[in-house]
């Protein structure tokens, strides 16, 4: 019974190592720096307008 646990552990560890190697080999493509992606701006937001002074 212990050999089955050891076999499952080794297979799981090997799968983790394989996923790390594949992830390092196939890097993600860079996103474009301007425009929109899924209706979300990719650049910085414009600075907020200063709050008006309170009336005395």
Secondary structure, DSSP 8 states (H G I E B T S, - for coil): -HHHHHHHHHHHHHHHHHHHHHHHHS------SSSEETTEE-S-------------
